[in-house]
Amino acid sequence: MAGIAGLLVGAAATWLVADSGGDDPDPVLDYADADEGLVRTAADAWRAAPPEDRPRGGISVVHAGRAGDRDVVVLLDETGLGSAYVRPAEGDGAVEWVTPIGSAADDEEPARVAARSLLLGPADGPGDIWVGGGSSPGRYEAAVLDGDGVRWRPVDVEDGVALGVPEAGPDGCGLRVVADRGRGLLHAVRSGRSPVGAVLQGDVRPLDGSGRRPPADRPRVGERELDAAQLRLLSRLACVDTNDTREPLTGLWYVSELWRGELPAGGTGSLLTLGAVEENLLLLASDDRDRGGFVRRGGVEGTQWRDAAVASWYDSTDPAEDGPYRHWIVVAGTQEVERIEVVLGDGRRITGQGRYLTVDLEEYGIDSGTTAYEVTAVDGDGDPVRVLR
C-alpha cells in the first residue's frame, strides 16, 4: 500500500505519494505530479553515474518541468546528495551535476533540501538558473555591472527556471546574481566549479575608497539594491577557487572586507570574512582573475562590522628564472588597528605602526616560508586586537 511522505523545499511543503519501489535499491519515492517517464529517465541517468556519485536510498523529486526548449529534473537521495538532469525537449540528456545539497534523512522523511538555486548547463555565457517556485513570472532580474553602477536586467522564468541569466561582469569568474522580487531573495550563483547558488541572507560590506568601513547605520542588502562596490566584492569572492569554495554554499549570512591593499609579491588583494550556513571562512581575494585567491582559514569565527581584528599569512613569489623564492609574513587588520608585532620563532621581534606589516624573511636569514611566528596587535586605546587564526 502506498505511503505518504513530506518533502521540504525552502519553506514550502509538498505532500507526495510514495511506493515501495520493489527490489530497486534506489527507488523513486515520488513523482511530484511530474511526467513519470521523464523522472525515470533522469533517475536512470543518475544511477549510471560513477559509483561515488550514484544515489543512495530512495530518490525524491525536487523539481521537474519544461524550461524554454529543455526539460529539467532536480533529484535528491536519502543522504542529501543531489542531481540535476537536463535535456533538450524530447531528446537525449545528461546529468549536469551531482553534489551534496541537503542534509541526511532521518527515519521518517526524505532529506530537507538546503539549496534554493543552482546553475544548469555550461558555465560560460548566459546560463539558466533553477530558482525554485513560489514567485510569479516577470519578477526576476539579473544584476550586471555597468561602469560605476549596477543595471538590473529582467530575465524570463519558465517553471521555476530563470532563462539566459547574464554574468555579473567580465571579471566575475562566472558569477550571476538574480533578484527574486516576489520573495525578496538574492541568489548568488557561481560558475560550474560550484553550481549550487547561495541565498544572500545578510549583507555585503566592502571598504570605501579610503579603506574604511561603511557607517554602522548603512542600510542592509534587502533594504536597498546592491551597488557596484558590493557586486565587485562578490565577483572577487567568486574567483577564489579552492577545495573549500568548491563546496556548495547555500546561504551567505555576510561578506565583510577587512583590509585591501598591495601585496608584497605584487597585485592588489582583499582580506574577507565570509559567514555561510555551512562554514565561516577567511579568504584573500585578488583583483587578478587569473590569480583568484586563497582560503586562509576555515572554520574561523566571523567578525561583526565593528570588530577590530588582524590576520596573517605567507606571501611568496615564484621567480621567472631559476632564482630562489621570496617569502614574506604578511599581517593585515581593520582600520582600528594601530600597531602590529610579529615575534619569530627565535625570539626576534618586528613591530610596525598601522594596520599592515610585512616581514621579508630573506632579510632575517630565513629561506623558507614555514618558520614559526606569533602575531599580536593593539588598537588606538592600547587594547589587544583579535587575531584571526
Summary of the structure (lengths in Angstrom):
residues: 389
radius of gyration: 23.8
end to end distance: 55.8
largest distance: 77.6
contacts: 1251
relative contact order: 0.08
helix: 9%
strand: 45%
